[in-house]
Amino acid sequence: MNHKMILNTAGLIVALEGGLLLLPTLCAVCYAEWRVALCFLATAVLAALVGGALVFLTRRRDRTIYAKEGFVIVALGWILLSAFGAIPFVLTGDIPAYHDAFFETVSGLTTTGASILTDIPAMSHGCLFWRSFTHWIGGMGVLVLIMAIFPDANGRSIHIMRAEMPGPVVDKIVPRVRDTAKILYFMYFGLTLAEVIFLMTGGMSLFEALIHSFGTAGTGGFSTRPESIGAFSPYLQWVITVFMLLFGVNFNLYYLILIKRFRSAIRSEELWMYLGLFVILTGVIAWNIRPLTAGIGESLRLAAFQVASIGTTTGYATTDFNLWPNLSRMMLLLLMFVGGCAGSTAGGLKVARIGILLKSAGKELNRLRHPRSVNAVRFEGKPLSEETRTGVTNYFALYALLLAGILIMIGGEPFDMETNISAAISCFNNVGPGFSTVGPAGGYAGYSAWAKMVLSAAMLLGRLEIYPIVLSISPSTWRKK
């Protein structure tokens, strides 16, 4: 285990967060929130000093990173980001209790969007900006950002990227990992900027356009309004619907479009599964909620928005779907598990994993019918290796086991079963809102400090796709061999 390289990279992460904290500082200055600006500046200085000290003390180190170092770096980095990112909320008094501030920060960085806040408009502009900016930071991944500006570690930075980027298979777009990271952030920034422009065209202020673009880009879901996107016009709701869908697509496909390989992009099996699921569920839910709306146009808009929001695990809302019929609510619950595409900013199991699981199950059924037949499981036009199939199956088994553990740990909370089950599912899949008490009109404020820490761990496990956290706390990872 390369301890110095781990601590050195952790120092870079904390120092980078110190730099990023200057943006909400500037925002607070623009709104003449001087005490808030001072709190953010103090936290930025603290992060820079701690991060700089770690980098300085480990400056002479072996730069080699293998798979286990990659997992530990990602897990430690995200925990440190959350720990330091929570400090301004406490210093400003917007979220007085540290465990609440930590929950809100983890929710932001993991792009979950679950919130303990009960009076969002009362928050300062600086804290509102930082709260939503954490979505943008966490969406693509802060370590991917570091790789975009930090030289490769002997060409092994791919281990960090694979540990942080969501999906069953993550690979380099171009030969150099640093160039891959730059391309990813170029596309990420471009799509975010495009959304800001479209939202401002529809009448949003620059501040609110930035806040909601950060939430859409990171598929997070924090808003400036208690009514979420329901407070805005139908045009703005459609704009956010489209961009939620765009950010739920594998970013590798955007790169293929950039280099004019359109045919390869539109042949993506996962893309068509993702879009097909959106169209079918939107149609069924729109028909199911039709009696509750003013007409088919409104029901389509509400259904499309909510399917896109839950399907990409963004968590925005235009209405209280707790009031929808059971069929629609059940479809949204199942959609929480699916999530977006691999290599996107969305959470959940991912469409690719669901597709591989279904095809693997089909192969086993066919083998039982025809024991002598040999049928390879194909996905994206290629036969899948046994290693990939086994990896997806093992991930699903571990996912189910951890979800059961989370449910047991918060089972003693004084809420109905629907609330606790949907809270665990929503946090683990980085969705945000659940049903009943934690629905769009509610929140997580009523949970105990213990439950909030459990759900914070669930959000980190879901965003980092289990293995970095589990391996980091495993004694065998740290054992010398």
GUDO-172098 format. One record per atom (N, C-alpha, C): x, y, z. Coordinates in steps of 0.1 Angstrom, whole numbers, plus 5000, padded with zeros to 4 digits. Each point is the difference from the previous one (the first is absolute). Layout:
XYZ ...
//
This chain:
500849885000 499250125000 500950135000 499850084990 500850124999 499350125008 500350005013 499450095010 500350154996 501250034996 500450134997 499250064988 499949924990 499250044988 498650025004 499449925008 498650025005 499950135007 500850035010 500050125007 500250124992 501049994990 500350114991 498850044992 499349904994 498850034992 498950055008 499949955013 498950055009 500350155003 501350035001 500350145002 499750094989 500249954988 499650074988 498550024999 499249905004 498650015000 499550115009 500550005012 499650105011 500550144995 501250014995 500450134995 499250054988 499649914991 499150044989 498750055005 499449935011 498850055005 500150145006 501250025006 500250145005 499950104989 500549974988 499950094989 498650014995 499249895000 498650004996 499150085009 500450005013 499250085010 500150154998 500950054991 500150144997 498850044992 499449914992 498950044992 498850045008 499549915010 498950055009 500450135008 501350015003 500550125007 499750124991 500349994987 499850114991 498550034998 499249895000 498550014999 499550085012 500549975012 499550075012 500450144999 501250034995 500450144999 499150084990 499649934989 499150074990 498750045006 499549925010 498850035007 500250075013 501250055002 500350085013 499749925012 500349875000 499949915011 501449985006 500450115007 501450015004 500449895011 499149975009 500349905010 500149864994 499149984991 500049874992 501349994992 500350104994 501350004991 501249975009 500050065012 501149985009 500149855005 498849945002 500049865004 500549914989 499650034988 500549924989 501550024997 500450125002 501550034998 500849935011 499550005012 500749935011 500149854997 498949944995 500149864997 500949974989 500050094990 500949994988 501550005005 500350095009 501450015005 500349875008 499149965008 500249885008 500349884991 499249984989 500149894991 501350014992 500450124996 501350024993 501249975009 499950045013 501149975009 500249855003 498849945003 500149855002 500449934988 499450034989 500449934987 501450024996 500450135001 501450034997 501049935009 499749995013 500949935009 500149854997 498949944996 500149864996 500849984987 499850094991 500849994987 501550025003 500350105009 501450035003 500749895007 499349945010 500649905008 500249864992 499349994989 500149874993 500550034986 500850114998 500450044987 501049904994 500849935008 500949904994 499349875002 499449954989 499349885001 500049924987 499849875001 499849924988 498750034994 499950044987 498850044994 499149884995 500449885003 499349894994 498649985007 499049984992 498749985005 499449874994 499749905008 499349884996 498650015003 499249894997 498650005002 499650035015 500649945009 499650025014 500350145005 501150064995 500350145004 498950094994 499649974987 499050084994 498750005008 499649885005 498850005008 500150085013 501149985007 500250075012 500150154998 500650054990 500150144997 498750064998 499149934992 498750054997 499150015012 500049895008 499250005013 500550105009 501350015003 500550105009 499750144995 500250024988 499850144994 498650055001 499049914998 498650045001 499650035014 500649925009 499650025014 500650145005 501350024996 500650135004 499350124993 499549994988 499350104993 498750035008 499349905004 498850025008 500250065013 501149965007 500350055013 500350155000 500950044990 500350144999 498950084994 499349944991 498950074993 498850045009 499949935011 498950025010 500350125009 501250035001 500450115010 499350134998 500050054987 499450144998 498550005005 499349894998 498650005004 499850035015 501049945008 499950015014 500550145004 501150054994 500550135004 499050114997 499349994989 499050114996 498849995009 499749885006 498849985007 498849964992 500249984987 498949954991 499649865004 501049925004 499749865004 500849995013 499550035012 500850005012 500749875004 499349894999 500549875005 500949944989 501249965004 501049954990 499549874994 499349915007 499649884993 498950034989 499250105002 499150054990 500750054988 501050095003 500850064989 500849894992 500549905008 500749894993 499149924991 498849975005 499049944992 499750084987 499750135001 499750084989 501250014990 501250005005 501250014991 500249874993 499949895007 500149864994 498949994989 498850045003 498950004991 500350084987 500650125002 500450084989 501149944992 501149955006 501149954992 499749874994 499249925006 499649874994 498850024990 499650124998 498950044991 498749925003 499849995013 498749935004 498950105001 500250125007 498950095001 499149995012 500349905008 499249985013 500350125009 499050065006 500350125008 499450005014 500650065009 499550015014 499450145002 500150094990 499650145001 498550015000 499450095008 498650025001 499650144995 501050094999 499750144995 501250044991 499949954988 501050034990 500250154997 498950074998 500250154997 500750085011 500049945012 500750085011 501549994999 500549914991 501549984999 500650124993 501350025003 500850114993 500249954986 500350104991 500349974986 501349924999 501050035009 501349935000 499849855003 499249975010 499749865003 499249934990 499050074994 499249944990 500949974987 500950094997 500949974989 500949885003 500650005012 500949895003 499349875001 498850005005 499249885001 499749934987 499750094990 499749944986 501349984992 501050085003 501349984993 500749875003 499749955012 500549875004 499549894990 498750024995 499549914990 500950004988 500450124995 500850004988 501449945002 500550035012 501349945004 499949845000 499049955006 499949865002 499549924988 499350084991 499549934988 501049934991 501050074996 501049934992 501149945009 500250065012 501049945009 501250105002 500350035012 501150095003 501349944996 500249875001 501349944996 500250004985 498949994993 500150024985 500550144997 499550105008 500450144998 501550015003 500449935011 501550015004 500849944989 499549894994 500849934989 500150094988 499050094998 500050094989 501150105001 500450035012 501050115002 501349945007 500049875003 501149945007 500649894992 501450004998 500649904991 499649855004 500049914990 499749865003 501049945010 499549915008 500949935009 500549874994 501150024992 500549884993 499049934991 499050084995 499049944991 499049925007 500050005014 499149915007 498850085006 499850124996 498950085005 498649944996 500049914990 498849934996 499449935012 500849965009 499449935012 499250095008 500450135001 499250105007 498750034993 500150024986 498850034992 499049885001 500549885000 499149895001 499349995013 500750045011 499549995013 498950115002 500250114993 499150125003 498850014990 500349964987 498950024990 499049895001 498750034999 499049905001 499849914988 499849875002 499749914989 500749875001 499549904994 500749875000 501349994993 500250084990 501350014992 500350144998 501250055004 500550134997 501349994994 500250064989 501350004993 500450134995 501250014995 500550134995 499450034986 499650134998 499550044987 501250014990 501150065005 501250014992 501249935008 501149984994 501149925007 500450065014 500150135001 500550065012 498850035010 500149965012 498950025010 499850155002 501050085000 499950145002 499250064989 500249964988 499350064988 498549955001 499849885005 498649955001 499350095010 500650035011 499450085011 499750144994 500950064992 499850134994 498850004991 499949894992 498949994990 498649995008 500049925010 498849985008 499550135006 501050085006 499650135006 499650104989 500649994989 499750104989 498549984996 499649874999 498649974996 499150035011 500449985012 499250025012 499750155002 501150084998 499950155001 499150054989 500249954988 499250054989 498549985001 499649885005 498649975002 499450085011 500850025010 499650095011 499750144996 501050054992 499850144995 498850014991 499849904991 498850004991 498750015008 500049925011 498850015008 499850135007 501050065005 499950135006 499450104990 500550004988 499550094990 498549984997 499649874998 498649974998 499150045012 500549985012 499250045012 499850155001 501150074997 499950155000 499150054989 500049934989 499150044989 498549995004 499849905009 498649985005 499650095012 500950095004 499750105011 500649985013 500849895002 500749985012 501250115002 500250045012 501250085003 501249924998 501250074999 501249934998 500349915012 499750055012 500249925013 499249874999 498750014998 499249885000 500349914988 500450064989 500449924988 501249915003 501050065007 501249935004 499749895010 499150035010 499749915011 499349874993 499150034992 499249884994 500849934989 500950074994 500949934990 501049915007 500550055012 500949925008 499249875004 498850025004 499249885005 499649914989 499850054988 499749914988 501349934995 501150084999 501249944995 500549885009 499950035013 500549895009 498949905003 498850024994 498849925003 499849995015 500150125006 499950015015 498650045005 499550124996 498650045003 499850105011 501050075005 499850115010 499450124992 499050065006 499450124994 500050125009 499750114995 499950125009 498650025005 499149924995 498650025003 499449875008 499250025009 499449895007 499149914991 499550064989 499149934991 500949934989 501350015001 500949954990 499750064987 500049924989 499850064986 498550034998 499249955009 498650044999 499750155001 501050075005 499850145001 500350084987 500449934990 500450064987 499049974989 500250074989 499149984988 500149874994 498949964992 500149874992 501250004991 500450114994 501250014991 501249955008 500250065011 501249975008 500049855005 498849955003 499949865004 500449914988 499650034988 500449924988 501550014998 500650125002 501450024998 500849915009 499650005013 500749925010 499749854997 498849964996 499849864996 501049954990 500150084989 500949974989 501549985005 500450105008 501450005005 500249895010 499049965008 500249895009 500249874992 499349994989 500249884991 501450004994 500450124996 501450014994 501149965009 499950055013 501049975009 499949855005 499049934997 499949865004 500549914990 500550054988 500649934989 501549985003 500549884995 501549985001 500850114993 500950065007 500750114993 500949954989 500349875000 500849954988 499350024987 498750005001 499250024987 500150144995 500150105009 500250144996 501450014994 501049935005 501350014993 499949944986 499349894998 499849944987 499450104991 499050085005 499350104992 501050114996 500950045010 500950104998 501049974988 500449875000 501049964989 499249944988 498750034999 499249974989 499849864997 500049925011 499749854998 498549985004 499150074993 498650005003 499449865000 500449924991 499449864999 500349925012 501350015005 500349925012 499350055012 499750135001 499350065011 498549955000 499450014989 498549975000 499849855000 501049924999 499849855000 500249955015 500250095009 500249955014 498749935005 500249885004 498949925006 499550065013 500950045008 499650065013 499250134998 500450084990 499350134997 498549974997 499849904991 498649974996 499249945011 500649925009 499349955011 499650125010 500950095001 499850125009 498950084994 500050044988 499050084994 498649924999 500149874997 498849924999 499350005013 500749985011 499450005013 499450135003 500650114997 499550135002 498650024993 500049974987 498850014992 498849925005 500349875003 499049915004 499450045014 500950035009 499550045014 499350145000 500550094991 499350134999 498649984995 499849924990 498749974994 499149945010 500449905007 499149935009 499750095012 500950075006 499750095011 499150114996 500350064988 499250114995 498549964999 499849884995 498649944999 499449985014 500849955009 499649965013 499650135008 500750114999 499750125008 499150104992 499649964988 499250094992 498850065008 499249925008 498950065007 500450105010 501250015005 500550095010 500550134994 500050014987 500650124993 499050074991 500450124995 499150084992 499949944985 500749904997 499949954986 501349924997 500049944988 501149914996 501350074999 500050134996 501250084999 500750015014 499250045010 500650015013 500449875006 499249894998 500449875005 501349954993 500250034987 501249964994 501250085005 499850135003 501150085005 500449955014 499049985008 500349955014 500749875000 499449914992 500649864999 501450004995 500250074989 501350004993 501150065010 499650115007 500950065009 500449905011 499049945006 500249915012 500849884996 499649944989 500849884995 501450034997 500350124994 501350044997 500850035013 499350065010 500650045013 500449885008 499049905001 500349885008 500949914992 499849994987 500849914992 501550035000 500250135000 501450055000 500550035014 499249975010 500350025014 500250145003 499450104993 500250145003 499250045012 498849965000 499250035013 499250135000 500050084989 499250114999 498549964999 499150095003 498649975000 499250124995 498949974992 499150114996 498649985007 499949895007 498749975007 500349905012 499149995009 500249905010 499549864995 500949924995 499649874994 499549905011 500150045013 499449925010 498549994998 499450104993 498650004998 499549934988 501049944992 499649934988 499549865003 499349944990 499549865003 501249905003 499649895006 501049905004 500849954988 499449984988 500849954989 501150104996 499750125000 501150104996 501150015011 499649995013 500950015010 500949875000 499449884997 500849885000 501050014989 499650054988 501050014989 501150105003 499750105007 501150095004 501049945011 499449925008 500849925010 500949914993 499549924991 500949914992 501050074992 499750124995 500950084992 501250055008 499850025013 501050045009 501249905000 499749874998 501149905000 500850014987 499350034989 500649994986 501150114998 499650135002 500950114998 500350034986 501150074997 500350044986 501049904994 500850054990 500949924993 501450005007 500749894997 501450005005 500850114994 500950065008 500850114995 499350134999 498850015007 499350135001 500150055014 499450115003 500050055014 498949955008 499149914995 498949945007 500449895009 499149975010 500349905010 499249874996 499749925010 499249874998 500949894995 499449894997 500849884996 500650024986 499450084992 500450034986 499249914990 499650064989 499349934990 500949884994 501350024999 500949904995 499949885009 500150025013 500049885009 498649934999 498950074999 498749944999 500049924987 500550054989 500049934988 500849885000 501250005006 500849895001 499449895009 499450045011 499349915009 498949924993 499250084992 498949944993 500549904989 501050044993 500549914990 500749885005 500750025012 500649885006 498949905005 498950065006 498949915004 499449934988 499850074989 499549934988 500949894995 501350025001 501049904996 499849875009 499950035013 499849885009 498749924997 499050084998 498749934996 500149924987 500750054990 500349934988 500849885002 501050015009 500949895003 499249885006 499050045009 499249905006 499249924990 499550084990 499249944989 500849924990 501250054998 500949934990 501449995006 500249905008 501349995008 501250004991 500049954988 501149994992 500350134991 499150095001 500250124992 501050095006 500750084991 501050095005 499650144995 499550095008 499650134996 500750115009 500850084993 500750115007 499050115003 500250065011 499250125004 500750124993 499250074991 500550114993 499450135005 500850115001 499550135004 500850104993 499450104995 500650114991 500749934988 499449894995 500549944988 501249915002 500549995013 501249925003 499649895010 500749884998 499849895010 500650045014 499249985010 500650045014 500849885005 501150045006 500949905007 499349955012 500449885005 499449945012 500350095012 501250064999 500450095011 499150125002 499550064989 499150115000 498749965005 499549894996 498749945004 500049975015 501149945004 500149965015 500150135008 500750104995 500250135007 498650075002 499250004990 498750065001 499149925010 500049874999 499249925009 500550025015 501350005002 500550025014 499750145005 500150104991 499650135004 498650015005 499149944992 498550005004 499849935013 500749895002 499849925013 500550095012 501250074998 500550085011 499150125002 499450054989 499150125001 498849965008 499449884997 498849965007 500349985015 501249945003 500449975014 500150145008 500750094994 500250135007 498750085001 499149994990 498750075001 499249945012 500149875001 499349945012 500650045013 501350025001 500750045012 499650155003 499950084990 499650145002 498550015006 499249924994 498649995004 499949965015 500849905004 499949965014 500650115009 501050074996 500650105009 499150125002 499150034991 499150115002 498649965003 499949875002 498649945002 499450045013 500850055010 499550045012 499550155001 500150074988 499650145000 498450015001 499550105006 498650015002 499250044988 500149934989 499350034988 499349874995 499150024990 499349884995 501049934991 499749874996 500949924993 500350064986 498950064994 500250064986 501150115001 500050085010 501050115002 501449945001 500249905009 501349955002 500549924988 499249924994 500449924988 500450104989 499150094997 500350094989 501250105003 500250035013 501250085003 501349934998 500049875004 501249924998 500349984985 498949974992 500249974986 500450134993 499450115004 500350134994 501450055002 500449995013 501450045003 501149914994 499749875000 501049904995 500150024985 498950034993 500150024986 500250154995 500250085010 500350154998 498950074993 498749975004 498950064993 499650135007 499849995014 499650125007 498749985007 498950044993 498749985006 499549865000 499249965010 499449875000 498550015000 499449935009 498550005001 499650035014 498850035002 499450035013 500850125007 500549995012 500650115007 501250064992 500849924993 501250054992 499650024986 498850024997 499650044986 500450144996 499550044988 500450134995 499650125009 498949985008 499550105009 500649995014 500849905002 500649975013 501550015000 500649935009 501550005001 500549905010 501350015003 500749915009 500350065014 499450125002 500350075013 499649925012 499049924999 499549935012 500849885004 500949954992 500949895003 501050035011 500349905008 501050035011 501450014994 500950055009 501450024995 500649874996 499749895006 500549874996 499549964987 498750024997 499449964987 500650094989 500350135003 500550094990 501549954996 500749955010 501449954997 499949884992 499049915003 499949874992 499650044986 499050094998 499650044987 501150074992 500950085008 501150064993 501049904995 500249895008 500949894995 499349934988 498749995000 499349944989 500250084987 499950135002 500250094988 501449984994 501050005009 501449984996 500249864993 499449905006 500149874994 499449994987 498850074998 499350004987 500850084990 500550125003 500750084990 501349944996 500749945009 501349944997 499949854996 498749954999 499749874995 500749895009 499850025013 500349905011 501549975002 500749954990 501349945002 501050105007 500250134996 501050085006 499850015015 498750025005 499850015014 500249865007 499549894995 500149875006 501449965001 500850024989 501449965000 500850085009 499750135001 500850095009 499949975015 498849945004 499949965014 500349855002 500449944990 500449865001 501549995005 500349935011 501349985005 501049944990 499549914992 500949944990 500550104990 499350114997 500550104991 501350065005 500150025013 501150075006 501149915004 499849875000 500949905004 501249994991 501250005005 501250004991 500249854995 500349994987 500249874995 501549984995 
//
